[in-house]
Amino acid sequence: MGSDGREYGPFTVEQVLQWVAEGRANGYSRTRRDTESTWRPLREFTEFASAAPAAGTAPGAPPPLTPEQIANAYLARNAQVDIGAAVSRGWALVRDNPGPTIGGFLLVFLITMAISFVPLLGFIGMLVIGGPISAGLDYVYIRRLRGEAAGAGDVFDGFSIAFLHLFLVYIVGAVLTSIGFVLCIIPGIYLTVGYVFALPLAIDKRMEFWTAMEVSRRVVHHHWWSVFGYLIVAVLIVFAGLVACLVGMVVAIPVAIAGLMYLYQDLFGEPGRPTA
């Protein structure tokens, strides 16, 4: 039952677990099985024991879920990574939506290039805007693949939605992966792949920076080689675009981004939600 007093459903266990992970439901949410007539707090069902609030938590407040609990809720859906499908769907998204996808990429590219040419201040500027504007571009792709309205100008949404957490994901992620590469190349590669969905999670799910990074890493850990494989394919796509000169790059990079966002949708999107 919703907070508005209306009855909704039925829903699957996986859907409810995702709502718990997103803070849309908690241990006090009134729930019943479709075979029962009595409404009970969600925490009384064994399937949702992790939704029980910690001691001292006020009734109605979202439970303090850990990144591990959130990641486990996503992993419980047993989503699969299909590299070929991601590439083909990514191409279709760019082909059918050139304005938001190619236009958004070009806008971000031109802005970052202009800032990077400014001595010293350019480096600082990229540290400040890198996370929010990259996440904003990802969010344009995510919304378009879900069939939602989004234009090239929406690449700036990251600055208003979650600037601080996107900034921290970008900075902390870069620091940790750099340390990984310095200590040993393998940890750096592992974290680079593991954090690949941290920015989308922070802007799409409104997660705090460390939660987004850890949820991304924990979920990707179970699909690490598949996600790594997609990133290798994405590099090859971009290289092919480079061979085809500037026009090819303008298409290849958006296709690579779109395919990655389809993987994000497969792993973290709402089950059964239609995509373009």
Contacts in CASP RR format, 6 or more apart in sequence:
PFRMAT RR
TARGET T0000
AUTHOR 0000-0000-0000
METHOD contacts of the structure
MODEL  1
MGSDGREYGPFTVEQVLQWVAEGRANGYSRTRRDTESTWRPLREFTEFAS
AAPAAGTAPGAPPPLTPEQIANAYLARNAQVDIGAAVSRGWALVRDNPGP
TIGGFLLVFLITMAISFVPLLGFIGMLVIGGPISAGLDYVYIRRLRGEAA
GAGDVFDGFSIAFLHLFLVYIVGAVLTSIGFVLCIIPGIYLTVGYVFALP
LAIDKRMEFWTAMEVSRRVVHHHWWSVFGYLIVAVLIVFAGLVACLVGMV
VAIPVAIAGLMYLYQDLFGEPGRPTA
1 7 0 8 1.000
1 8 0 8 1.000
1 29 0 8 1.000
1 30 0 8 1.000
1 31 0 8 1.000
1 39 0 8 1.000
2 8 0 8 1.000
2 29 0 8 1.000
2 30 0 8 1.000
9 34 0 8 1.000
10 34 0 8 1.000
12 271 0 8 1.000
13 47 0 8 1.000
13 48 0 8 1.000
13 76 0 8 1.000
14 76 0 8 1.000
14 77 0 8 1.000
14 271 0 8 1.000
15 270 0 8 1.000
15 271 0 8 1.000
16 25 0 8 1.000
16 31 0 8 1.000
16 42 0 8 1.000
16 48 0 8 1.000
17 48 0 8 1.000
17 73 0 8 1.000
17 76 0 8 1.000
18 73 0 8 1.000
18 74 0 8 1.000
18 77 0 8 1.000
18 269 0 8 1.000
18 270 0 8 1.000
18 271 0 8 1.000
19 25 0 8 1.000
20 26 0 8 1.000
20 27 0 8 1.000
20 42 0 8 1.000
20 48 0 8 1.000
20 50 0 8 1.000
20 51 0 8 1.000
20 63 0 8 1.000
20 65 0 8 1.000
20 73 0 8 1.000
21 65 0 8 1.000
21 69 0 8 1.000
21 70 0 8 1.000
21 73 0 8 1.000
21 74 0 8 1.000
22 205 0 8 1.000
23 62 0 8 1.000
23 63 0 8 1.000
23 65 0 8 1.000
25 42 0 8 1.000
25 51 0 8 1.000
26 42 0 8 1.000
26 51 0 8 1.000
26 53 0 8 1.000
26 60 0 8 1.000
26 61 0 8 1.000
26 62 0 8 1.000
26 63 0 8 1.000
27 41 0 8 1.000
27 42 0 8 1.000
27 43 0 8 1.000
27 48 0 8 1.000
27 51 0 8 1.000
27 52 0 8 1.000
27 53 0 8 1.000
27 63 0 8 1.000
28 41 0 8 1.000
28 42 0 8 1.000
28 43 0 8 1.000
28 53 0 8 1.000
28 59 0 8 1.000
28 60 0 8 1.000
29 41 0 8 1.000
29 42 0 8 1.000
29 51 0 8 1.000
30 39 0 8 1.000
30 40 0 8 1.000
30 41 0 8 1.000
30 42 0 8 1.000
31 39 0 8 1.000
31 40 0 8 1.000
31 41 0 8 1.000
31 42 0 8 1.000
31 45 0 8 1.000
31 48 0 8 1.000
32 38 0 8 1.000
32 39 0 8 1.000
32 40 0 8 1.000
42 48 0 8 1.000
42 51 0 8 1.000
43 49 0 8 1.000
43 51 0 8 1.000
43 52 0 8 1.000
43 53 0 8 1.000
50 65 0 8 1.000
50 69 0 8 1.000
50 72 0 8 1.000
50 73 0 8 1.000
51 63 0 8 1.000
52 63 0 8 1.000
53 61 0 8 1.000
53 63 0 8 1.000
53 64 0 8 1.000
54 63 0 8 1.000
54 64 0 8 1.000
57 63 0 8 1.000
57 64 0 8 1.000
67 210 0 8 1.000
67 211 0 8 1.000
67 214 0 8 1.000
67 215 0 8 1.000
67 218 0 8 1.000
68 214 0 8 1.000
68 218 0 8 1.000
70 207 0 8 1.000
70 211 0 8 1.000
70 215 0 8 1.000
71 214 0 8 1.000
71 215 0 8 1.000
71 218 0 8 1.000
71 219 0 8 1.000
72 218 0 8 1.000
74 215 0 8 1.000
74 219 0 8 1.000
74 267 0 8 1.000
74 268 0 8 1.000
75 218 0 8 1.000
75 219 0 8 1.000
75 222 0 8 1.000
77 271 0 8 1.000
79 266 0 8 1.000
79 267 0 8 1.000
80 266 0 8 1.000
81 223 0 8 1.000
81 226 0 8 1.000
81 227 0 8 1.000
81 230 0 8 1.000
81 263 0 8 1.000
81 266 0 8 1.000
81 267 0 8 1.000
82 266 0 8 1.000
83 226 0 8 1.000
83 229 0 8 1.000
83 230 0 8 1.000
83 233 0 8 1.000
84 233 0 8 1.000
85 262 0 8 1.000
86 230 0 8 1.000
86 259 0 8 1.000
86 260 0 8 1.000
86 262 0 8 1.000
86 263 0 8 1.000
86 266 0 8 1.000
87 230 0 8 1.000
87 233 0 8 1.000
87 237 0 8 1.000
87 255 0 8 1.000
87 259 0 8 1.000
89 145 0 8 1.000
89 258 0 8 1.000
89 259 0 8 1.000
89 262 0 8 1.000
89 275 0 8 1.000
90 145 0 8 1.000
90 255 0 8 1.000
90 258 0 8 1.000
90 259 0 8 1.000
90 261 0 8 1.000
90 262 0 8 1.000
91 255 0 8 1.000
91 258 0 8 1.000
92 276 0 8 1.000
93 101 0 8 1.000
93 141 0 8 1.000
93 144 0 8 1.000
93 145 0 8 1.000
93 258 0 8 1.000
93 259 0 8 1.000
93 262 0 8 1.000
93 276 0 8 1.000
94 101 0 8 1.000
94 102 0 8 1.000
94 251 0 8 1.000
94 254 0 8 1.000
94 255 0 8 1.000
94 258 0 8 1.000
96 276 0 8 1.000
97 144 0 8 1.000
97 276 0 8 1.000
99 151 0 8 1.000
99 152 0 8 1.000
100 140 0 8 1.000
100 141 0 8 1.000
100 144 0 8 1.000
100 150 0 8 1.000
100 151 0 8 1.000
100 152 0 8 1.000
100 154 0 8 1.000
101 140 0 8 1.000
101 141 0 8 1.000
101 144 0 8 1.000
101 254 0 8 1.000
101 257 0 8 1.000
101 258 0 8 1.000
102 250 0 8 1.000
102 251 0 8 1.000
102 254 0 8 1.000
103 152 0 8 1.000
104 137 0 8 1.000
104 140 0 8 1.000
104 151 0 8 1.000
104 152 0 8 1.000
104 153 0 8 1.000
104 155 0 8 1.000
105 137 0 8 1.000
105 250 0 8 1.000
105 253 0 8 1.000
105 254 0 8 1.000
105 257 0 8 1.000
106 152 0 8 1.000
106 250 0 8 1.000
107 152 0 8 1.000
107 153 0 8 1.000
107 155 0 8 1.000
108 133 0 8 1.000
108 134 0 8 1.000
108 137 0 8 1.000
108 155 0 8 1.000
111 129 0 8 1.000
111 133 0 8 1.000
112 126 0 8 1.000
112 129 0 8 1.000
112 130 0 8 1.000
112 133 0 8 1.000
115 122 0 8 1.000
115 125 0 8 1.000
115 126 0 8 1.000
115 129 0 8 1.000
116 122 0 8 1.000
116 123 0 8 1.000
116 126 0 8 1.000
118 125 0 8 1.000
127 170 0 8 1.000
127 171 0 8 1.000
128 167 0 8 1.000
129 159 0 8 1.000
130 167 0 8 1.000
130 170 0 8 1.000
131 166 0 8 1.000
131 167 0 8 1.000
131 169 0 8 1.000
131 170 0 8 1.000
131 199 0 8 1.000
132 156 0 8 1.000
132 158 0 8 1.000
132 159 0 8 1.000
132 162 0 8 1.000
132 163 0 8 1.000
132 166 0 8 1.000
132 167 0 8 1.000
132 170 0 8 1.000
133 155 0 8 1.000
133 156 0 8 1.000
133 158 0 8 1.000
133 159 0 8 1.000
134 166 0 8 1.000
134 170 0 8 1.000
134 199 0 8 1.000
135 158 0 8 1.000
135 162 0 8 1.000
135 166 0 8 1.000
135 169 0 8 1.000
135 199 0 8 1.000
135 200 0 8 1.000
135 202 0 8 1.000
135 203 0 8 1.000
136 154 0 8 1.000
136 155 0 8 1.000
136 156 0 8 1.000
136 157 0 8 1.000
136 158 0 8 1.000
136 203 0 8 1.000
137 155 0 8 1.000
137 257 0 8 1.000
138 199 0 8 1.000
138 200 0 8 1.000
138 203 0 8 1.000
138 257 0 8 1.000
138 261 0 8 1.000
138 264 0 8 1.000
139 150 0 8 1.000
139 154 0 8 1.000
139 157 0 8 1.000
139 158 0 8 1.000
139 161 0 8 1.000
139 200 0 8 1.000
139 203 0 8 1.000
139 204 0 8 1.000
140 150 0 8 1.000
140 151 0 8 1.000
140 152 0 8 1.000
140 153 0 8 1.000
140 154 0 8 1.000
140 155 0 8 1.000
140 157 0 8 1.000
141 257 0 8 1.000
141 258 0 8 1.000
141 261 0 8 1.000
142 200 0 8 1.000
142 204 0 8 1.000
142 261 0 8 1.000
142 264 0 8 1.000
142 265 0 8 1.000
143 149 0 8 1.000
143 150 0 8 1.000
143 154 0 8 1.000
144 150 0 8 1.000
144 151 0 8 1.000
144 276 0 8 1.000
145 258 0 8 1.000
145 261 0 8 1.000
145 262 0 8 1.000
145 265 0 8 1.000
145 275 0 8 1.000
145 276 0 8 1.000
146 265 0 8 1.000
146 273 0 8 1.000
146 274 0 8 1.000
146 275 0 8 1.000
146 276 0 8 1.000
147 274 0 8 1.000
147 275 0 8 1.000
147 276 0 8 1.000
157 203 0 8 1.000
158 166 0 8 1.000
158 203 0 8 1.000
161 203 0 8 1.000
161 206 0 8 1.000
162 202 0 8 1.000
162 203 0 8 1.000
162 206 0 8 1.000
164 209 0 8 1.000
165 202 0 8 1.000
165 207 0 8 1.000
165 208 0 8 1.000
165 209 0 8 1.000
165 212 0 8 1.000
166 199 0 8 1.000
166 202 0 8 1.000
166 203 0 8 1.000
166 209 0 8 1.000
168 209 0 8 1.000
168 210 0 8 1.000
169 195 0 8 1.000
169 198 0 8 1.000
169 199 0 8 1.000
169 202 0 8 1.000
169 209 0 8 1.000
169 212 0 8 1.000
169 213 0 8 1.000
170 199 0 8 1.000
172 209 0 8 1.000
172 210 0 8 1.000
172 213 0 8 1.000
173 191 0 8 1.000
173 195 0 8 1.000
173 198 0 8 1.000
173 213 0 8 1.000
176 191 0 8 1.000
176 195 0 8 1.000
177 188 0 8 1.000
177 191 0 8 1.000
177 192 0 8 1.000
177 195 0 8 1.000
178 188 0 8 1.000
179 188 0 8 1.000
180 187 0 8 1.000
180 188 0 8 1.000
180 191 0 8 1.000
181 187 0 8 1.000
181 188 0 8 1.000
181 189 0 8 1.000
189 228 0 8 1.000
190 224 0 8 1.000
191 217 0 8 1.000
193 220 0 8 1.000
193 224 0 8 1.000
193 227 0 8 1.000
193 228 0 8 1.000
193 231 0 8 1.000
194 216 0 8 1.000
194 217 0 8 1.000
194 220 0 8 1.000
194 221 0 8 1.000
194 224 0 8 1.000
194 227 0 8 1.000
195 213 0 8 1.000
195 216 0 8 1.000
195 217 0 8 1.000
196 216 0 8 1.000
196 220 0 8 1.000
196 227 0 8 1.000
196 231 0 8 1.000
196 260 0 8 1.000
197 216 0 8 1.000
197 219 0 8 1.000
197 220 0 8 1.000
197 263 0 8 1.000
197 264 0 8 1.000
197 267 0 8 1.000
197 268 0 8 1.000
198 209 0 8 1.000
198 212 0 8 1.000
198 213 0 8 1.000
198 215 0 8 1.000
198 216 0 8 1.000
198 217 0 8 1.000
199 212 0 8 1.000
200 261 0 8 1.000
200 264 0 8 1.000
200 268 0 8 1.000
201 207 0 8 1.000
201 211 0 8 1.000
201 212 0 8 1.000
201 215 0 8 1.000
201 216 0 8 1.000
201 268 0 8 1.000
202 208 0 8 1.000
202 209 0 8 1.000
202 212 0 8 1.000
204 264 0 8 1.000
204 268 0 8 1.000
205 212 0 8 1.000
205 268 0 8 1.000
207 215 0 8 1.000
219 267 0 8 1.000
219 268 0 8 1.000
220 227 0 8 1.000
223 267 0 8 1.000
227 263 0 8 1.000
230 259 0 8 1.000
230 260 0 8 1.000
230 263 0 8 1.000
231 260 0 8 1.000
234 256 0 8 1.000
234 259 0 8 1.000
234 260 0 8 1.000
235 256 0 8 1.000
237 252 0 8 1.000
237 255 0 8 1.000
237 256 0 8 1.000
238 249 0 8 1.000
238 252 0 8 1.000
238 253 0 8 1.000
238 256 0 8 1.000
240 248 0 8 1.000
240 252 0 8 1.000
241 248 0 8 1.000
241 249 0 8 1.000
241 251 0 8 1.000
241 252 0 8 1.000
242 248 0 8 1.000
242 249 0 8 1.000
242 252 0 8 1.000
244 252 0 8 1.000
262 275 0 8 1.000
265 275 0 8 1.000
END
